[in-house]
Amino acid sequence: MTIVTILVGSPRKSGSTRILAGEAERGLKEQGIAVETVFLNDLKIKGCQACYYCKKNDVAACAVKDDMQQVHQLMQESDGLMVASPIYFAGVTAQTKLWQDRMFPYISMNLAPKLPPTKKVSFIFTQNQPDVHLFETPIRTFMHMVGLTGLTVKDYLIAYDLDAGVKTPVTENKVFMDKAYEMGRDLLR
Ligand SMILES: Cc1cc2nc3c(=O)[nH]c(=O)nc-3n(C[C@H](O)[C@H](O)[C@H](O)COP(=O)(O)O)c2cc1C
């Protein structure tokens, strides 16, 4: 069975990020792809402890036994990944950053990637600021660093001018909703 994991890095389960991730999920499921959605905020994930277990043993496995183990399992089993995070203080949320740091086992000491390029990843970012370019540099850096694991970066969406409950709901922005849906539909194409 073809599986895609969606990681939601927002603590708000009905926020804009989750809504757009839901559109991507709809696009994936319409392709007959099974979807596993993980709310990172629900998991107990420690930061990388820099023990270098993965490097010393040259393994794509982590010595820290916490909820990240189930995410690692999903990384191995999934054919693709969607990462959805709000922008907090010009970067991804702390929940998303914890996940990223714990992807260290997939990058060898010589920077060789350990995940196969057949696994694709697309990203959804949401931000309050109306200037879509404002956080482009940290966003591009984040995506590049995730790509060091071997995942092939397929596409991304920066959905801007959003603040759930305060500004116009993301559901009324057809461009963002359609793009999120299409990113799900096309992730593994
Ligand atoms: C702690 C915190 C920091 C934030 N920092 C930024 C920021 O630096 N730039 C920005 O455009 N929006 C920022 N925002 C706004 C969120 O990125 C935006 O509202 C986002 O759509 C929230 O996603 P959600 O609805 O899924 O929770 C911040 C929000 C919070 C709670």
The ligand as an SDF file (V2000), in Angstrom:
LIG
                    3D

 31 33  0  0  0  0  0  0  0  0999 V2000
    4.3510   32.4620   18.9280 C   0  0  0  0  0  0  0  0  0  0  0  0
    3.9350   32.9160   17.5640 C   0  0  0  0  0  0  0  0  0  0  0  0
    4.8590   33.5020   16.7380 C   0  0  0  0  0  0  0  0  0  0  0  0
    4.5030   33.9140   15.4660 C   0  0  0  0  0  0  0  0  0  0  0  0
    5.4470   34.4720   14.6580 N   0  0  0  0  0  0  0  0  0  0  0  0
    5.1090   34.8650   13.4050 C   0  0  0  0  0  0  0  0  0  0  0  0
    6.0800   35.4360   12.5230 C   0  0  0  0  0  0  0  0  0  0  0  0
    7.2510   35.5540   12.8530 O   0  0  0  0  0  0  0  0  0  0  0  0
    5.6680   35.8360   11.2980 N   0  0  0  0  0  0  0  0  0  0  0  0
    4.3770   35.7060   10.8790 C   0  0  0  0  0  0  0  0  0  0  0  0
    4.0640   36.0790    9.7430 O   0  0  0  0  0  0  0  0  0  0  0  0
    3.4440   35.1450   11.6710 N   0  0  0  0  0  0  0  0  0  0  0  0
    3.7850   34.7160   12.9100 C   0  0  0  0  0  0  0  0  0  0  0  0
    2.8380   34.1460   13.7340 N   0  0  0  0  0  0  0  0  0  0  0  0
    1.4780   33.9390   13.1870 C   0  0  0  0  0  0  0  0  0  0  0  0
    1.2710   32.5090   12.6570 C   0  0  0  0  0  0  0  0  0  0  0  0
    2.3390   32.0870   11.8480 O   0  0  0  0  0  0  0  0  0  0  0  0
    0.0230   32.4040   11.7830 C   0  0  0  0  0  0  0  0  0  0  0  0
   -1.0990   32.9230   12.4530 O   0  0  0  0  0  0  0  0  0  0  0  0
   -0.2230   30.9710   11.3770 C   0  0  0  0  0  0  0  0  0  0  0  0
   -1.1400   30.9380   10.3120 O   0  0  0  0  0  0  0  0  0  0  0  0
   -0.7570   30.1340   12.5320 C   0  0  0  0  0  0  0  0  0  0  0  0
   -1.0740   28.8470   12.0870 O   0  0  0  0  0  0  0  0  0  0  0  0
   -2.2750   28.0180   12.7580 P   0  0  0  0  0  0  0  0  0  0  0  0
   -3.5510   28.7170   12.4030 O   0  0  0  0  0  0  0  0  0  0  0  0
   -2.1710   26.6720   12.1440 O   0  0  0  0  0  0  0  0  0  0  0  0
   -2.0290   27.9990   14.2190 O   0  0  0  0  0  0  0  0  0  0  0  0
    3.1750   33.7440   15.0130 C   0  0  0  0  0  0  0  0  0  0  0  0
    2.2250   33.1510   15.8740 C   0  0  0  0  0  0  0  0  0  0  0  0
    2.5990   32.7510   17.1300 C   0  0  0  0  0  0  0  0  0  0  0  0
    1.5740   32.1040   18.0340 C   0  0  0  0  0  0  0  0  0  0  0  0
  1  2  1  0
  2  3  1  0
  2 30  2  0
  3  4  2  0
  4  5  1  0
  4 28  1  0
  5  6  2  0
  6  7  1  0
  6 13  1  0
  7  8  2  0
  7  9  1  0
  9 10  1  0
 10 11  2  0
 10 12  1  0
 12 13  2  0
 13 14  1  0
 14 15  1  0
 14 28  1  0
 15 16  1  0
 16 17  1  0
 16 18  1  0
 18 19  1  0
 18 20  1  0
 20 21  1  0
 20 22  1  0
 22 23  1  0
 23 24  1  0
 24 25  2  0
 24 26  1  0
 24 27  1  0
 28 29  2  0
 29 30  1  0
 30 31  1  0
M  END
$$$$
